[in-house]
Amino acid sequence: EEGEDIELDLVLKEGFASIKCVESGGPEPGVGCAGRGIITSIGLLERLGAYSVDLDYVFYDVLGDVVCGGFAM
């Protein structure tokens, strides 16, 4: 919910072979660009310390139809 205190264990799930997974969505259709949702998600994960664990790789599976030109990795 909006304004809710979020903790890492609420959004990060551990799967097969200890692979850590997070799924995020973007804004409602017609409200904003999906790139903003991606950037917001990455920022939240950084603030929650998701990248400080002992990770070998970080992969992002981003929709191919992200139409906003303001997002680049």
N, CA, C, O and CB atoms as a CASP TS submission, in Angstrom:
PFRMAT TS
TARGET T0000
AUTHOR 0000-0000-0000
METHOD Language model
MODEL 1
PARENT N/A
ATOM      1  N   GLU     1       0.834  -1.191   0.000  1.00  0.00           N
ATOM      2  CA  GLU     1       0.000   0.000   0.000  1.00  0.00           C
ATOM      3  C   GLU     1       0.873   1.246   0.000  1.00  0.00           C
ATOM      4  O   GLU     1       2.001   1.231   0.492  1.00  0.00           O
ATOM      5  CB  GLU     1      -0.946   0.003   1.212  1.00  0.00           C
ATOM      6  N   GLU     2       0.344   2.309  -0.550  1.00  0.00           N
ATOM      7  CA  GLU     2       1.070   3.570  -0.599  1.00  0.00           C
ATOM      8  C   GLU     2       1.298   4.086   0.812  1.00  0.00           C
ATOM      9  O   GLU     2       0.382   4.094   1.633  1.00  0.00           O
ATOM     10  CB  GLU     2       0.308   4.611  -1.440  1.00  0.00           C
ATOM     11  N   GLY     3       2.520   4.516   1.090  1.00  0.00           N
ATOM     12  CA  GLY     3       2.857   5.056   2.395  1.00  0.00           C
ATOM     13  C   GLY     3       3.206   4.003   3.424  1.00  0.00           C
ATOM     14  O   GLY     3       3.585   4.338   4.546  1.00  0.00           O
ATOM     15  N   GLU     4       3.085   2.747   3.067  1.00  0.00           N
ATOM     16  CA  GLU     4       3.384   1.660   3.983  1.00  0.00           C
ATOM     17  C   GLU     4       4.896   1.538   4.146  1.00  0.00           C
ATOM     18  O   GLU     4       5.645   1.723   3.187  1.00  0.00           O
ATOM     19  CB  GLU     4       2.774   0.330   3.479  1.00  0.00           C
ATOM     20  N   ASP     5       5.342   1.226   5.365  1.00  0.00           N
ATOM     21  CA  ASP     5       6.762   0.956   5.575  1.00  0.00           C
ATOM     22  C   ASP     5       7.096  -0.377   4.918  1.00  0.00           C
ATOM     23  O   ASP     5       6.464  -1.395   5.197  1.00  0.00           O
ATOM     24  CB  ASP     5       7.121   0.938   7.100  1.00  0.00           C
ATOM     25  N   ILE     6       8.080  -0.359   4.057  1.00  0.00           N
ATOM     26  CA  ILE     6       8.464  -1.563   3.320  1.00  0.00           C
ATOM     27  C   ILE     6       9.768  -2.097   3.893  1.00  0.00           C
ATOM     28  O   ILE     6      10.702  -1.340   4.157  1.00  0.00           O
ATOM     29  CB  ILE     6       8.608  -1.269   1.795  1.00  0.00           C
ATOM     30  N   GLU     7       9.819  -3.395   4.080  1.00  0.00           N
ATOM     31  CA  GLU     7      11.044  -4.060   4.491  1.00  0.00           C
ATOM     32  C   GLU     7      11.454  -5.013   3.377  1.00  0.00           C
ATOM     33  O   GLU     7      10.613  -5.507   2.626  1.00  0.00           O
ATOM     34  CB  GLU     7      10.859  -4.815   5.849  1.00  0.00           C
ATOM     35  N   LEU     8      12.743  -5.263   3.281  1.00  0.00           N
ATOM     36  CA  LEU     8      13.275  -6.070   2.186  1.00  0.00           C
ATOM     37  C   LEU     8      12.619  -7.442   2.106  1.00  0.00           C
ATOM     38  O   LEU     8      12.341  -7.927   1.009  1.00  0.00           O
ATOM     39  CB  LEU     8      14.771  -6.230   2.341  1.00  0.00           C
ATOM     40  N   ASP     9      12.368  -8.076   3.246  1.00  0.00           N
ATOM     41  CA  ASP     9      11.790  -9.421   3.204  1.00  0.00           C
ATOM     42  C   ASP     9      10.350  -9.445   2.693  1.00  0.00           C
ATOM     43  O   ASP     9       9.822 -10.517   2.395  1.00  0.00           O
ATOM     44  CB  ASP     9      11.841 -10.036   4.577  1.00  0.00           C
ATOM     45  N   LEU    10       9.710  -8.287   2.588  1.00  0.00           N
ATOM     46  CA  LEU    10       8.365  -8.222   2.018  1.00  0.00           C
ATOM     47  C   LEU    10       8.385  -8.250   0.492  1.00  0.00           C
ATOM     48  O   LEU    10       7.403  -8.657  -0.129  1.00  0.00           O
ATOM     49  CB  LEU    10       7.657  -6.966   2.498  1.00  0.00           C
ATOM     50  N   VAL    11       9.484  -7.825  -0.118  1.00  0.00           N
ATOM     51  CA  VAL    11       9.546  -7.731  -1.578  1.00  0.00           C
ATOM     52  C   VAL    11      10.537  -8.701  -2.210  1.00  0.00           C
ATOM     53  O   VAL    11      10.429  -8.992  -3.402  1.00  0.00           O
ATOM     54  CB  VAL    11       9.905  -6.333  -1.978  1.00  0.00           C
ATOM     55  N   LEU    12      11.486  -9.202  -1.456  1.00  0.00           N
ATOM     56  CA  LEU    12      12.508 -10.104  -1.984  1.00  0.00           C
ATOM     57  C   LEU    12      12.187 -11.530  -1.559  1.00  0.00           C
ATOM     58  O   LEU    12      12.046 -11.814  -0.370  1.00  0.00           O
ATOM     59  CB  LEU    12      13.923  -9.691  -1.494  1.00  0.00           C
ATOM     60  N   LYS    13      12.073 -12.413  -2.523  1.00  0.00           N
ATOM     61  CA  LYS    13      11.783 -13.823  -2.245  1.00  0.00           C
ATOM     62  C   LYS    13      12.945 -14.676  -2.716  1.00  0.00           C
ATOM     63  O   LYS    13      13.537 -14.426  -3.766  1.00  0.00           O
ATOM     64  CB  LYS    13      10.464 -14.272  -2.932  1.00  0.00           C
ATOM     65  N   GLU    14      13.261 -15.686  -1.920  1.00  0.00           N
ATOM     66  CA  GLU    14      14.340 -16.596  -2.291  1.00  0.00           C
ATOM     67  C   GLU    14      13.741 -17.821  -2.964  1.00  0.00           C
ATOM     68  O   GLU    14      12.798 -18.427  -2.455  1.00  0.00           O
ATOM     69  CB  GLU    14      15.185 -17.004  -1.050  1.00  0.00           C
ATOM     70  N   GLY    15      14.305 -18.176  -4.119  1.00  0.00           N
ATOM     71  CA  GLY    15      13.789 -19.296  -4.891  1.00  0.00           C
ATOM     72  C   GLY    15      14.791 -20.423  -5.007  1.00  0.00           C
ATOM     73  O   GLY    15      15.666 -20.592  -4.158  1.00  0.00           O
ATOM     74  N   PHE    16      14.647 -21.190  -6.073  1.00  0.00           N
ATOM     75  CA  PHE    16      15.506 -22.338  -6.340  1.00  0.00           C
ATOM     76  C   PHE    16      16.977 -21.930  -6.317  1.00  0.00           C
ATOM     77  O   PHE    16      17.344 -20.882  -6.849  1.00  0.00           O
ATOM     78  CB  PHE    16      15.150 -22.970  -7.693  1.00  0.00           C
ATOM     79  N   ALA    17      17.812 -22.757  -5.702  1.00  0.00           N
ATOM     80  CA  ALA    17      19.257 -22.549  -5.624  1.00  0.00           C
ATOM     81  C   ALA    17      19.606 -21.208  -4.981  1.00  0.00           C
ATOM     82  O   ALA    17      20.614 -20.593  -5.329  1.00  0.00           O
ATOM     83  CB  ALA    17      19.872 -22.630  -7.014  1.00  0.00           C
ATOM     84  N   SER    18      18.776 -20.760  -4.048  1.00  0.00           N
ATOM     85  CA  SER    18      18.984 -19.508  -3.300  1.00  0.00           C
ATOM     86  C   SER    18      18.995 -18.272  -4.191  1.00  0.00           C
ATOM     87  O   SER    18      19.589 -17.253  -3.835  1.00  0.00           O
ATOM     88  CB  SER    18      20.286 -19.578  -2.536  1.00  0.00           C
ATOM     89  N   ILE    19      18.339 -18.357  -5.349  1.00  0.00           N
ATOM     90  CA  ILE    19      18.230 -17.192  -6.226  1.00  0.00           C
ATOM     91  C   ILE    19      17.228 -16.230  -5.615  1.00  0.00           C
ATOM     92  O   ILE    19      16.104 -16.611  -5.285  1.00  0.00           O
ATOM     93  CB  ILE    19      17.802 -17.602  -7.674  1.00  0.00           C
ATOM     94  N   LYS    20      17.643 -14.983  -5.467  1.00  0.00           N
ATOM     95  CA  LYS    20      16.787 -13.961  -4.872  1.00  0.00           C
ATOM     96  C   LYS    20      16.043 -13.220  -5.980  1.00  0.00           C
ATOM     97  O   LYS    20      16.652 -12.779  -6.955  1.00  0.00           O
ATOM     98  CB  LYS    20      17.619 -12.970  -4.008  1.00  0.00           C
ATOM     99  N   CYS    21      14.737 -13.086  -5.830  1.00  0.00           N
ATOM    100  CA  CYS    21      13.895 -12.508  -6.878  1.00  0.00           C
ATOM    101  C   CYS    21      13.052 -11.366  -6.338  1.00  0.00           C
ATOM    102  O   CYS    21      12.547 -11.409  -5.216  1.00  0.00           O
ATOM    103  CB  CYS    21      12.992 -13.579  -7.489  1.00  0.00           C
ATOM    104  N   VAL    22      12.914 -10.341  -7.173  1.00  0.00           N
ATOM    105  CA  VAL    22      12.041  -9.211  -6.874  1.00  0.00           C
ATOM    106  C   VAL    22      11.271  -8.900  -8.141  1.00  0.00           C
ATOM    107  O   VAL    22      11.837  -8.908  -9.234  1.00  0.00           O
ATOM    108  CB  VAL    22      12.849  -7.958  -6.367  1.00  0.00           C
ATOM    109  N   GLU    23       9.992  -8.627  -8.003  1.00  0.00           N
ATOM    110  CA  GLU    23       9.179  -8.226  -9.146  1.00  0.00           C
ATOM    111  C   GLU    23       8.586  -6.861  -8.835  1.00  0.00           C
ATOM    112  O   GLU    23       8.148  -6.601  -7.714  1.00  0.00           O
ATOM    113  CB  GLU    23       8.056  -9.280  -9.455  1.00  0.00           C
ATOM    114  N   SER    24       8.576  -6.005  -9.825  1.00  0.00           N
ATOM    115  CA  SER    24       7.982  -4.681  -9.616  1.00  0.00           C
ATOM    116  C   SER    24       7.137  -4.312 -10.820  1.00  0.00           C
ATOM    117  O   SER    24       7.327  -4.834 -11.918  1.00  0.00           O
ATOM    118  CB  SER    24       9.074  -3.610  -9.370  1.00  0.00           C
ATOM    119  N   GLY    25       6.229  -3.430 -10.602  1.00  0.00           N
ATOM    120  CA  GLY    25       5.381  -2.946 -11.679  1.00  0.00           C
ATOM    121  C   GLY    25       5.680  -1.484 -11.948  1.00  0.00           C
ATOM    122  O   GLY    25       6.522  -0.875 -11.288  1.00  0.00           O
ATOM    123  N   GLY    26       4.996  -0.944 -12.902  1.00  0.00           N
ATOM    124  CA  GLY    26       5.146   0.465 -13.232  1.00  0.00           C
ATOM    125  C   GLY    26       3.891   1.226 -12.872  1.00  0.00           C
ATOM    126  O   GLY    26       3.001   0.692 -12.210  1.00  0.00           O
ATOM    127  N   PRO    27       3.816   2.444 -13.296  1.00  0.00           N
ATOM    128  CA  PRO    27       2.615   3.238 -13.024  1.00  0.00           C
ATOM    129  C   PRO    27       1.428   2.707 -13.826  1.00  0.00           C
ATOM    130  O   PRO    27       1.593   1.917 -14.755  1.00  0.00           O
ATOM    131  CB  PRO    27       2.860   4.726 -13.357  1.00  0.00           C
ATOM    132  N   GLU    28       0.248   3.148 -13.456  1.00  0.00           N
ATOM    133  CA  GLU    28      -0.948   2.753 -14.195  1.00  0.00           C
ATOM    134  C   GLU    28      -0.830   3.236 -15.637  1.00  0.00           C
ATOM    135  O   GLU    28      -0.203   4.263 -15.895  1.00  0.00           O
ATOM    136  CB  GLU    28      -2.230   3.323 -13.525  1.00  0.00           C
ATOM    137  N   PRO    29      -1.425   2.507 -16.576  1.00  0.00           N
ATOM    138  CA  PRO    29      -1.362   2.926 -17.985  1.00  0.00           C
ATOM    139  C   PRO    29      -1.847   4.364 -18.175  1.00  0.00           C
ATOM    140  O   PRO    29      -2.879   4.766 -17.636  1.00  0.00           O
ATOM    141  CB  PRO    29      -2.196   1.981 -18.854  1.00  0.00           C
ATOM    142  N   GLY    30      -1.088   5.118 -18.944  1.00  0.00           N
ATOM    143  CA  GLY    30      -1.445   6.501 -19.237  1.00  0.00           C
ATOM    144  C   GLY    30      -1.051   7.507 -18.184  1.00  0.00           C
ATOM    145  O   GLY    30      -1.286   8.703 -18.353  1.00  0.00           O
ATOM    146  N   VAL    31      -0.445   7.038 -17.083  1.00  0.00           N
ATOM    147  CA  VAL    31      -0.099   7.937 -15.979  1.00  0.00           C
ATOM    148  C   VAL    31       1.359   8.367 -16.036  1.00  0.00           C
ATOM    149  O   VAL    31       1.671   9.509 -15.702  1.00  0.00           O
ATOM    150  CB  VAL    31      -0.384   7.264 -14.644  1.00  0.00           C
ATOM    151  N   GLY    32       2.245   7.493 -16.446  1.00  0.00           N
ATOM    152  CA  GLY    32       3.668   7.804 -16.472  1.00  0.00           C
ATOM    153  C   GLY    32       4.391   6.746 -17.275  1.00  0.00           C
ATOM    154  O   GLY    32       3.773   5.823 -17.806  1.00  0.00           O
ATOM    155  N   CYS    33       5.691   6.881 -17.359  1.00  0.00           N
ATOM    156  CA  CYS    33       6.442   5.921 -18.159  1.00  0.00           C
ATOM    157  C   CYS    33       6.962   4.786 -17.283  1.00  0.00           C
ATOM    158  O   CYS    33       7.223   4.976 -16.095  1.00  0.00           O
ATOM    159  CB  CYS    33       7.607   6.614 -18.881  1.00  0.00           C
ATOM    160  N   ALA    34       7.107   3.613 -17.876  1.00  0.00           N
ATOM    161  CA  ALA    34       7.568   2.439 -17.143  1.00  0.00           C
ATOM    162  C   ALA    34       8.990   2.627 -16.635  1.00  0.00           C
ATOM    163  O   ALA    34       9.364   2.044 -15.618  1.00  0.00           O
ATOM    164  CB  ALA    34       7.489   1.198 -18.025  1.00  0.00           C
ATOM    165  N   GLY    35       9.787   3.434 -17.328  1.00  0.00           N
ATOM    166  CA  GLY    35      11.153   3.698 -16.879  1.00  0.00           C
ATOM    167  C   GLY    35      11.195   4.308 -15.497  1.00  0.00           C
ATOM    168  O   GLY    35      12.091   4.006 -14.709  1.00  0.00           O
ATOM    169  N   ARG    36      10.242   5.159 -15.196  1.00  0.00           N
ATOM    170  CA  ARG    36      10.170   5.758 -13.855  1.00  0.00           C
ATOM    171  C   ARG    36       9.930   4.689 -12.802  1.00  0.00           C
ATOM    172  O   ARG    36      10.498   4.750 -11.711  1.00  0.00           O
ATOM    173  CB  ARG    36       9.057   6.821 -13.792  1.00  0.00           C
ATOM    174  N   GLY    37       9.087   3.704 -13.123  1.00  0.00           N
ATOM    175  CA  GLY    37       8.840   2.603 -12.194  1.00  0.00           C
ATOM    176  C   GLY    37      10.082   1.771 -11.956  1.00  0.00           C
ATOM    177  O   GLY    37      10.341   1.332 -10.835  1.00  0.00           O
ATOM    178  N   ILE    38      10.850   1.554 -13.014  1.00  0.00           N
ATOM    179  CA  ILE    38      12.091   0.783 -12.897  1.00  0.00           C
ATOM    180  C   ILE    38      13.094   1.529 -12.031  1.00  0.00           C
ATOM    181  O   ILE    38      13.699   0.943 -11.133  1.00  0.00           O
ATOM    182  CB  ILE    38      12.693   0.499 -14.290  1.00  0.00           C
ATOM    183  N   ILE    39      13.272   2.803 -12.294  1.00  0.00           N
ATOM    184  CA  ILE    39      14.216   3.609 -11.516  1.00  0.00           C
ATOM    185  C   ILE    39      13.794   3.665 -10.052  1.00  0.00           C
ATOM    186  O   ILE    39      14.635   3.566  -9.158  1.00  0.00           O
ATOM    187  CB  ILE    39      14.317   5.033 -12.094  1.00  0.00           C
ATOM    188  N   THR    40      12.498   3.821  -9.805  1.00  0.00           N
ATOM    189  CA  THR    40      11.984   3.842  -8.436  1.00  0.00           C
ATOM    190  C   THR    40      12.263   2.514  -7.742  1.00  0.00           C
ATOM    191  O   THR    40      12.654   2.494  -6.575  1.00  0.00           O
ATOM    192  CB  THR    40      10.474   4.143  -8.429  1.00  0.00           C
ATOM    193  N   SER    41      12.063   1.408  -8.449  1.00  0.00           N
ATOM    194  CA  SER    41      12.307   0.083  -7.877  1.00  0.00           C
ATOM    195  C   SER    41      13.773  -0.112  -7.517  1.00  0.00           C
ATOM    196  O   SER    41      14.089  -0.609  -6.436  1.00  0.00           O
ATOM    197  CB  SER    41      11.865  -1.002  -8.853  1.00  0.00           C
ATOM    198  N   ILE    42      14.661   0.274  -8.413  1.00  0.00           N
ATOM    199  CA  ILE    42      16.094   0.135  -8.144  1.00  0.00           C
ATOM    200  C   ILE    42      16.489   0.996  -6.948  1.00  0.00           C
ATOM    201  O   ILE    42      17.253   0.554  -6.091  1.00  0.00           O
ATOM    202  CB  ILE    42      16.926   0.528  -9.388  1.00  0.00           C
ATOM    203  N   GLY    43      15.973   2.218  -6.887  1.00  0.00           N
ATOM    204  CA  GLY    43      16.258   3.097  -5.747  1.00  0.00           C
ATOM    205  C   GLY    43      15.770   2.506  -4.437  1.00  0.00           C
ATOM    206  O   GLY    43      16.469   2.578  -3.426  1.00  0.00           O
ATOM    207  N   LEU    44      14.573   1.919  -4.442  1.00  0.00           N
ATOM    208  CA  LEU    44      14.032   1.296  -3.235  1.00  0.00           C
ATOM    209  C   LEU    44      14.906   0.131  -2.802  1.00  0.00           C
ATOM    210  O   LEU    44      15.213  -0.004  -1.618  1.00  0.00           O
ATOM    211  CB  LEU    44      12.590   0.821  -3.468  1.00  0.00           C
ATOM    212  N   LEU    45      15.311  -0.711  -3.745  1.00  0.00           N
ATOM    213  CA  LEU    45      16.172  -1.842  -3.409  1.00  0.00           C
ATOM    214  C   LEU    45      17.508  -1.378  -2.842  1.00  0.00           C
ATOM    215  O   LEU    45      18.041  -2.006  -1.927  1.00  0.00           O
ATOM    216  CB  LEU    45      16.404  -2.711  -4.639  1.00  0.00           C
ATOM    217  N   GLU    46      18.053  -0.289  -3.370  1.00  0.00           N
ATOM    218  CA  GLU    46      19.302   0.259  -2.823  1.00  0.00           C
ATOM    219  C   GLU    46      19.094   0.728  -1.388  1.00  0.00           C
ATOM    220  O   GLU    46      19.903   0.420  -0.513  1.00  0.00           O
ATOM    221  CB  GLU    46      19.813   1.427  -3.696  1.00  0.00           C
ATOM    222  N   ARG    47      18.011   1.473  -1.139  1.00  0.00           N
ATOM    223  CA  ARG    47      17.733   1.980   0.214  1.00  0.00           C
ATOM    224  C   ARG    47      17.488   0.850   1.211  1.00  0.00           C
ATOM    225  O   ARG    47      17.833   0.974   2.386  1.00  0.00           O
ATOM    226  CB  ARG    47      16.522   2.910   0.188  1.00  0.00           C
ATOM    227  N   LEU    48      16.898  -0.245   0.749  1.00  0.00           N
ATOM    228  CA  LEU    48      16.611  -1.374   1.628  1.00  0.00           C
ATOM    229  C   LEU    48      17.815  -2.292   1.825  1.00  0.00           C
ATOM    230  O   LEU    48      17.752  -3.234   2.615  1.00  0.00           O
ATOM    231  CB  LEU    48      15.457  -2.169   1.076  1.00  0.00           C
ATOM    232  N   GLY    49      18.910  -2.025   1.113  1.00  0.00           N
ATOM    233  CA  GLY    49      20.129  -2.815   1.278  1.00  0.00           C
ATOM    234  C   GLY    49      20.153  -4.106   0.482  1.00  0.00           C
ATOM    235  O   GLY    49      20.906  -5.019   0.819  1.00  0.00           O
ATOM    236  N   ALA    50      19.350  -4.204  -0.561  1.00  0.00           N
ATOM    237  CA  ALA    50      19.295  -5.441  -1.345  1.00  0.00           C
ATOM    238  C   ALA    50      20.603  -5.729  -2.058  1.00  0.00           C
ATOM    239  O   ALA    50      20.920  -6.890  -2.318  1.00  0.00           O
ATOM    240  CB  ALA    50      18.174  -5.368  -2.358  1.00  0.00           C
ATOM    241  N   TYR    51      21.363  -4.702  -2.377  1.00  0.00           N
ATOM    242  CA  TYR    51      22.601  -4.901  -3.126  1.00  0.00           C
ATOM    243  C   TYR    51      23.806  -5.091  -2.220  1.00  0.00           C
ATOM    244  O   TYR    51      24.919  -5.282  -2.710  1.00  0.00           O
ATOM    245  CB  TYR    51      22.840  -3.732  -4.044  1.00  0.00           C
ATOM    246  N   SER    52      23.606  -5.042  -0.912  1.00  0.00           N
ATOM    247  CA  SER    52      24.742  -5.200  -0.010  1.00  0.00           C
ATOM    248  C   SER    52      24.958  -6.658   0.387  1.00  0.00           C
ATOM    249  O   SER    52      25.970  -6.987   1.006  1.00  0.00           O
ATOM    250  CB  SER    52      24.539  -4.352   1.232  1.00  0.00           C
ATOM    251  N   VAL    53      24.026  -7.525   0.039  1.00  0.00           N
ATOM    252  CA  VAL    53      24.221  -8.940   0.342  1.00  0.00           C
ATOM    253  C   VAL    53      25.262  -9.509  -0.611  1.00  0.00           C
ATOM    254  O   VAL    53      25.618  -8.875  -1.604  1.00  0.00           O
ATOM    255  CB  VAL    53      22.883  -9.728   0.237  1.00  0.00           C
ATOM    256  N   ASP    54      25.740 -10.689  -0.310  1.00  0.00           N
ATOM    257  CA  ASP    54      26.802 -11.303  -1.111  1.00  0.00           C
ATOM    258  C   ASP    54      26.221 -11.853  -2.413  1.00  0.00           C
ATOM    259  O   ASP    54      25.876 -13.032  -2.498  1.00  0.00           O
ATOM    260  CB  ASP    54      27.509 -12.432  -0.313  1.00  0.00           C
ATOM    261  N   LEU    55      26.117 -10.996  -3.418  1.00  0.00           N
ATOM    262  CA  LEU    55      25.559 -11.384  -4.713  1.00  0.00           C
ATOM    263  C   LEU    55      26.676 -11.574  -5.729  1.00  0.00           C
ATOM    264  O   LEU    55      27.656 -10.829  -5.733  1.00  0.00           O
ATOM    265  CB  LEU    55      24.552 -10.329  -5.213  1.00  0.00           C
ATOM    266  N   ASP    56      26.524 -12.566  -6.580  1.00  0.00           N
ATOM    267  CA  ASP    56      27.477 -12.766  -7.666  1.00  0.00           C
ATOM    268  C   ASP    56      27.080 -11.964  -8.898  1.00  0.00           C
ATOM    269  O   ASP    56      27.940 -11.409  -9.581  1.00  0.00           O
ATOM    270  CB  ASP    56      27.582 -14.249  -8.015  1.00  0.00           C
ATOM    271  N   TYR    57      25.778 -11.900  -9.189  1.00  0.00           N
ATOM    272  CA  TYR    57      25.264 -11.199 -10.367  1.00  0.00           C
ATOM    273  C   TYR    57      23.952 -10.516 -10.014  1.00  0.00           C
ATOM    274  O   TYR    57      23.237 -10.938  -9.106  1.00  0.00           O
ATOM    275  CB  TYR    57      25.069 -12.176 -11.559  1.00  0.00           C
ATOM    276  N   VAL    58      23.652  -9.457 -10.747  1.00  0.00           N
ATOM    277  CA  VAL    58      22.341  -8.815 -10.674  1.00  0.00           C
ATOM    278  C   VAL    58      21.830  -8.707 -12.097  1.00  0.00           C
ATOM    279  O   VAL    58      22.491  -8.126 -12.956  1.00  0.00           O
ATOM    280  CB  VAL    58      22.410  -7.399  -9.974  1.00  0.00           C
ATOM    281  N   PHE    59      20.660  -9.262 -12.348  1.00  0.00           N
ATOM    282  CA  PHE    59      20.038  -9.222 -13.672  1.00  0.00           C
ATOM    283  C   PHE    59      18.765  -8.404 -13.605  1.00  0.00           C
ATOM    284  O   PHE    59      18.035  -8.453 -12.615  1.00  0.00           O
ATOM    285  CB  PHE    59      19.740 -10.647 -14.192  1.00  0.00           C
ATOM    286  N   TYR    60      18.502  -7.659 -14.653  1.00  0.00           N
ATOM    287  CA  TYR    60      17.250  -6.923 -14.790  1.00  0.00           C
ATOM    288  C   TYR    60      16.553  -7.433 -16.042  1.00  0.00           C
ATOM    289  O   TYR    60      17.122  -7.415 -17.133  1.00  0.00           O
ATOM    290  CB  TYR    60      17.493  -5.372 -14.861  1.00  0.00           C
ATOM    291  N   ASP    61      15.339  -7.880 -15.877  1.00  0.00           N
ATOM    292  CA  ASP    61      14.520  -8.318 -17.010  1.00  0.00           C
ATOM    293  C   ASP    61      13.507  -7.211 -17.252  1.00  0.00           C
ATOM    294  O   ASP    61      12.499  -7.116 -16.552  1.00  0.00           O
ATOM    295  CB  ASP    61      13.809  -9.720 -16.734  1.00  0.00           C
ATOM    296  N   VAL    62      13.781  -6.374 -18.245  1.00  0.00           N
ATOM    297  CA  VAL    62      12.984  -5.172 -18.494  1.00  0.00           C
ATOM    298  C   VAL    62      12.148  -5.388 -19.746  1.00  0.00           C
ATOM    299  O   VAL    62      12.628  -5.945 -20.733  1.00  0.00           O
ATOM    300  CB  VAL    62      13.892  -3.913 -18.643  1.00  0.00           C
ATOM    301  N   LEU    63      10.906  -4.948 -19.704  1.00  0.00           N
ATOM    302  CA  LEU    63      10.034  -5.051 -20.872  1.00  0.00           C
ATOM    303  C   LEU    63      10.688  -4.410 -22.089  1.00  0.00           C
ATOM    304  O   LEU    63      11.300  -3.347 -21.984  1.00  0.00           O
ATOM    305  CB  LEU    63       8.675  -4.393 -20.590  1.00  0.00           C
ATOM    306  N   GLY    64      10.559  -5.047 -23.226  1.00  0.00           N
ATOM    307  CA  GLY    64      11.129  -4.508 -24.450  1.00  0.00           C
ATOM    308  C   GLY    64      10.372  -3.322 -24.997  1.00  0.00           C
ATOM    309  O   GLY    64      10.875  -2.606 -25.864  1.00  0.00           O
ATOM    310  N   ASP    65       9.173  -3.107 -24.503  1.00  0.00           N
ATOM    311  CA  ASP    65       8.370  -2.005 -25.036  1.00  0.00           C
ATOM    312  C   ASP    65       8.338  -0.790 -24.111  1.00  0.00           C
ATOM    313  O   ASP    65       7.414   0.021 -24.184  1.00  0.00           O
ATOM    314  CB  ASP    65       6.960  -2.479 -25.291  1.00  0.00           C
ATOM    315  N   VAL    66       9.341  -0.661 -23.242  1.00  0.00           N
ATOM    316  CA  VAL    66       9.421   0.529 -22.397  1.00  0.00           C
ATOM    317  C   VAL    66       9.628   1.717 -23.326  1.00  0.00           C
ATOM    318  O   VAL    66      10.667   1.835 -23.975  1.00  0.00           O
ATOM    319  CB  VAL    66      10.583   0.418 -21.327  1.00  0.00           C
ATOM    320  N   VAL    67       8.645   2.583 -23.384  1.00  0.00           N
ATOM    321  CA  VAL    67       8.653   3.638 -24.396  1.00  0.00           C
ATOM    322  C   VAL    67       9.287   4.935 -23.928  1.00  0.00           C
ATOM    323  O   VAL    67       9.480   5.849 -24.730  1.00  0.00           O
ATOM    324  CB  VAL    67       7.261   3.911 -24.840  1.00  0.00           C
ATOM    325  N   CYS    68       9.606   5.031 -22.681  1.00  0.00           N
ATOM    326  CA  CYS    68      10.157   6.287 -22.180  1.00  0.00           C
ATOM    327  C   CYS    68      11.636   6.362 -22.543  1.00  0.00           C
ATOM    328  O   CYS    68      12.376   5.403 -22.327  1.00  0.00           O
ATOM    329  CB  CYS    68       9.959   6.411 -20.641  1.00  0.00           C
ATOM    330  N   GLY    69      12.059   7.465 -23.079  1.00  0.00           N
ATOM    331  CA  GLY    69      13.450   7.631 -23.482  1.00  0.00           C
ATOM    332  C   GLY    69      14.352   8.055 -22.350  1.00  0.00           C
ATOM    333  O   GLY    69      15.557   8.208 -22.549  1.00  0.00           O
ATOM    334  N   GLY    70      13.799   8.251 -21.161  1.00  0.00           N
ATOM    335  CA  GLY    70      14.595   8.738 -20.036  1.00  0.00           C
ATOM    336  C   GLY    70      15.257   7.648 -19.234  1.00  0.00           C
ATOM    337  O   GLY    70      15.925   7.942 -18.243  1.00  0.00           O
ATOM    338  N   PHE    71      15.095   6.401 -19.625  1.00  0.00           N
ATOM    339  CA  PHE    71      15.682   5.308 -18.856  1.00  0.00           C
ATOM    340  C   PHE    71      16.748   4.621 -19.684  1.00  0.00           C
ATOM    341  O   PHE    71      16.484   4.165 -20.797  1.00  0.00           O
ATOM    342  CB  PHE    71      14.604   4.297 -18.416  1.00  0.00           C
ATOM    343  N   ALA    72      17.936   4.547 -19.147  1.00  0.00           N
ATOM    344  CA  ALA    72      19.021   3.823 -19.811  1.00  0.00           C
ATOM    345  C   ALA    72      19.878   3.194 -18.741  1.00  0.00           C
ATOM    346  O   ALA    72      20.086   3.781 -17.679  1.00  0.00           O
ATOM    347  CB  ALA    72      19.868   4.761 -20.731  1.00  0.00           C
ATOM    348  N   MET    73      20.375   2.012 -19.009  1.00  0.00           N
ATOM    349  CA  MET    73      21.191   1.316 -18.041  1.00  0.00           C
ATOM    350  C   MET    73      22.572   1.127 -18.603  1.00  0.00           C
ATOM    351  O   MET    73      23.435   0.552 -17.940  1.00  0.00           O
ATOM    352  CB  MET    73      20.574  -0.023 -17.659  1.00  0.00           C
TER
END
